[in-house]
Amino acid sequence: MPAERDTRGRTEVRIAVARVAGAEDLPLPAYATPGAAGLDLVASVDGELVIEAGGRALVPTGLRIAVPEGFEAQVRPRSGLALRHGILLPNAPGTIDADYRGEIQVIVWNTGGDPFVVKRGDRIAQLVLAPVVRASLELVADLDETARGAGGFGHTGLGSDAQGDRS
């Protein structure tokens, strides 16, 4: 499906959505505000799902989507759940490829100190559509030099004027 412009001049890409049997009562993903980048995904659990402190769970959304070629859908955490309850997505952003047609499921990790209860219809994650650029790798004998060189993690903050600053 081709990209179009919405009434505000933003690029809009149509995504085909299918509900999984039993998820007909759940809302389709939606933007919470006009400026939101992510569509809210809701939990398609039967009743409640308790994720113990330190535990992980796979939370179904009841949706399948057809991401257009040249794009990916990224599953991202909700900042309020992270702040208030320690709920993270350990593989964030999770990628939904253009050729995947299975149900969207969210890996949820409770890093908080209390059990976290997921109820049917709770907003559990966000879905962000992003363009994909394909790489064409070229094997070479050596790479060009840069000022950083092979400096690894934290290297750029450890210059001679940093005086031991390890931030």
C-alpha positions in Angstrom: 0.0 0.0 0.0 1.5 3.3 -1.0 2.3 6.2 1.4 -0.1 9.1 1.5 -0.1 12.5 3.2 -2.6 13.1 6.0 -4.4 16.4 6.7 -1.4 17.7 8.6 1.0 16.9 5.8 2.6 13.9 7.5 3.4 10.8 5.7 0.8 8.1 6.3 1.4 4.4 5.4 -1.6 2.1 5.4 -1.1 -1.2 7.3 -3.5 -4.2 6.9 -4.6 -5.5 10.3 -6.3 -8.8 11.1 -7.6 -9.8 14.5 -6.8 -13.2 15.9 -9.9 -15.2 16.8 -11.2 -14.2 20.2 -9.7 -10.7 20.1 -12.7 -9.0 18.4 -13.6 -7.0 21.5 -10.2 -5.3 21.7 -9.5 -1.9 20.1 -7.2 -1.6 17.1 -3.9 0.1 18.0 -4.3 3.9 18.1 -2.2 7.1 18.6 -3.0 8.5 22.1 -2.4 12.1 20.9 -2.0 13.9 17.5 1.8 14.1 18.0 2.4 10.6 19.2 4.9 8.5 17.3 3.7 5.1 18.6 0.4 3.3 18.3 -0.7 1.8 21.6 -0.8 -2.1 21.7 -3.2 -3.7 24.2 -3.0 -7.1 25.9 -5.1 -9.9 24.6 -4.9 -12.1 27.7 -7.8 -14.1 29.1 -8.7 -12.4 32.4 -5.4 -11.5 34.0 -1.8 -12.5 33.7 0.5 -12.0 36.7 4.1 -11.4 36.0 6.1 -12.0 39.2 8.9 -9.7 40.3 11.9 -10.5 38.1 9.8 -12.6 35.8 9.1 -12.5 32.1 6.0 -13.3 30.0 4.9 -13.3 26.4 1.8 -11.1 26.2 -0.4 -11.6 23.1 -2.0 -8.6 21.4 -4.6 -10.4 19.3 -3.4 -8.8 16.1 -1.5 -9.7 13.0 -0.3 -7.0 10.6 1.1 -6.7 7.1 4.0 -4.2 7.3 4.7 -2.8 3.8 7.9 -3.7 2.1 10.6 -1.1 2.9 9.4 -0.7 6.5 9.6 -2.4 9.9 7.3 -2.1 12.9 9.1 -1.6 16.1 7.6 -2.8 19.4 8.7 -0.4 22.2 8.1 -0.1 25.9 5.7 2.4 27.5 7.6 4.9 29.6 4.9 5.1 32.3 5.0 1.4 32.9 8.8 1.5 33.1 8.8 4.4 35.6 5.9 3.3 37.9 6.3 -0.5 37.8 9.7 -1.4 36.3 8.1 -3.0 33.3 10.6 -3.3 30.4 10.8 -5.0 27.0 14.1 -6.9 27.1 14.5 -6.9 23.3 13.3 -3.4 22.7 12.8 -2.4 20.1 11.4 -5.7 18.9 11.3 -5.8 15.1 8.3 -7.0 13.1 9.6 -7.6 9.6 7.6 -6.9 6.4 7.3 -10.6 5.7 6.0 -11.7 9.2 2.3 -12.5 9.4 2.0 -14.1 12.8 0.4 -12.6 15.9 2.2 -9.6 17.5 3.4 -10.7 21.0 5.3 -8.6 23.5 8.0 -10.0 25.7 7.4 -8.2 29.1 10.0 -8.2 31.9 9.0 -7.2 35.4 12.1 -5.6 36.9 10.1 -4.1 39.7 9.8 -5.4 43.3 6.1 -6.4 43.1 4.1 -8.7 40.9 2.6 -6.9 37.9 -0.9 -7.7 36.8 -1.7 -7.5 33.1 -5.4 -7.3 32.4 -7.2 -7.8 29.1 -7.2 -4.5 27.2 -4.3 -2.9 29.1 -2.0 -0.8 27.0 1.2 -2.9 27.2 3.6 -1.5 24.5 3.9 0.9 21.5 4.2 0.1 17.8 6.3 2.5 15.7 6.6 2.2 11.9 10.1 3.0 10.6 11.6 2.9 7.2 14.3 0.3 6.5 17.4 0.8 4.5 19.0 -2.4 3.2 22.8 -2.6 3.4 25.1 -3.9 0.7 28.2 -5.3 2.3 31.6 -4.9 0.6 34.5 -6.9 1.9 37.7 -4.8 1.9 41.2 -5.4 3.1 41.2 -2.5 5.6 39.0 0.3 6.8 39.7 4.1 6.7 41.1 5.6 9.9 39.2 7.8 12.3 40.1 9.8 15.4 38.3 7.3 17.6 39.8 4.3 16.0 39.0 1.0 17.8 38.1 2.7 21.1 35.2 0.8 22.7 32.5 1.3 25.2 32.9 4.6 27.1 36.0 5.5 25.1 34.8 8.9 23.9 34.3 10.2 27.5 37.8 9.2 28.7 40.0 11.9 27.1 43.0 13.5 28.9 40.8 16.4 30.0 38.1 14.1 31.5 40.1 13.7 34.8 38.7 10.3 35.7 35.1 11.2 34.8 33.5 7.8 34.1 30.0 9.0 33.1 
